[in-house]
Amino acid sequence: GPAEPDIYIAKDVVIGGDEPDIYIAKDMVIGADEPDIYIAKDVVIGGDEPDIYIAEDEPAAPPAPATPKPPPLVPARPDPAQLVMKGDPMSNLDNEPVKRVRDALLAAGLEDKVIELKETAKTAADAAKALNVEQGAIVKTLVFVVGEQPVMALVAGDKTCKEDALPRALSLAGEVTPTTANDVQAATGFSIGGVAPIGSIMELPVVIDVGLKRFEMLYAAAGHPHCVFPTNVTELKRLTGGIVSYAIAE
């Protein structure tokens, strides 16, 4: 049996010797290596040393404390000197594709928060540089075809889309094929470099890379290579009806 306990609290003790032979213990409290306390019931006394301990209701060890999650990264805001002011006669904010994005934001009850950059944001790297943010905070809006169905994948700018994971993530069947610039234009109404996650001319199934949750603020294209809008994963889910997936990017 284990080493001698430090304390016995006994009930209904039958006396008949110097030390107990048997302890029928209830609610035994377990220490690091050996028990410190036995709260015993119906202890039979009649020997020199205990031979048997019969325990019930032994409490389980407390669960290990959960490791706290790190807070989302907060990208720096763009330098105002890099923005084109609204009302500028050379502004692209009134282009038809950009207006569709602005209208989609307003229709969802959000403010018109599309901003225009002086520098191009055609690629994720370009956008990160122009906005002075980490590349992972840029939303890449990618269009593929699964079977016959055009689909949209929103992927962090520092990740690569796993195309073969799209059918399962979207509960679709069929082979995944890349799209041409004409395919993207036909499905979304946007040109490559300015494809927005909202305001498409067709309603597409959307899947969102969970890696975007690393950032508290994201930037997505807004219909033109110089136009973007700030957002976050929760807002993107609401705006697109998309599902968040752990499997579509690496």
JONORFEN-V948251 format. One record per backbone hydrogen bond with DSSP energy under -1.0 kcal/mol. NH is the residue of the N-H (numbers start at 0). CO is the residue of the C=O. E is the energy in kcal/mol with one decimal. If there is no record, write none. Layout:
NH|CO|E  NH|CO|E
This chain:
6|35|-1.3  8|37|-2.2  13|42|-2.1  18|46|-3.9  22|51|-2.3  24|53|-2.0  25|38|-1.7  26|55|-1.9  28|36|-1.2  37|6|-2.2  39|8|-1.8  40|23|-1.6  41|10|-1.7  44|13|-2.4  45|18|-1.3  46|18|-3.7  50|20|-3.8  51|20|-1.3  53|22|-2.5  55|24|-1.0  72|213|-4.3  81|78|-2.7  82|79|-1.6  83|115|-3.1  87|84|-1.8  90|87|-2.2  94|91|-1.9  98|94|-2.7  99|95|-1.7  100|96|-1.3  101|97|-2.4  102|98|-2.9  103|99|-2.0  104|100|-2.0  105|101|-2.1  106|102|-2.8  107|103|-1.2  108|105|-1.8  109|104|-2.5  112|110|-1.3  114|227|-3.1  116|225|-3.9  117|81|-3.0  120|224|-3.5  126|122|-2.8  127|123|-2.5  128|124|-2.1  129|125|-2.6  130|126|-2.4  131|127|-1.1  132|127|-2.0  136|133|-1.7  137|134|-1.7  138|218|-2.9  139|154|-3.3  141|152|-2.9  143|150|-2.0  144|176|-2.2  145|148|-3.0  146|174|-2.7  148|145|-2.5  150|143|-3.0  151|204|-2.7  152|141|-2.9  153|206|-2.7  154|139|-2.4  156|137|-1.7  158|155|-2.2  161|247|-3.7  162|160|-1.1  164|161|-1.9  165|162|-1.6  168|164|-2.1  169|165|-2.2  171|166|-3.0  176|144|-2.8  183|179|-2.4  184|180|-2.2  185|181|-2.4  186|182|-2.1  187|183|-2.5  188|184|-1.7  193|190|-2.2  206|151|-2.1  207|242|-3.4  208|153|-3.2  209|244|-2.4  211|208|-1.8  212|209|-2.1  213|210|-1.3  214|211|-1.6  215|72|-3.4  217|230|-3.3  218|136|-2.2  219|228|-2.2  221|226|-2.3  222|193|-1.4  226|223|-2.1  227|114|-2.5  228|219|-2.2  230|217|-2.3  235|231|-2.5  236|232|-2.5  237|233|-1.7  238|234|-2.8  239|235|-2.5  240|236|-2.1  242|205|-1.6  244|207|-3.0  249|159|-2.1
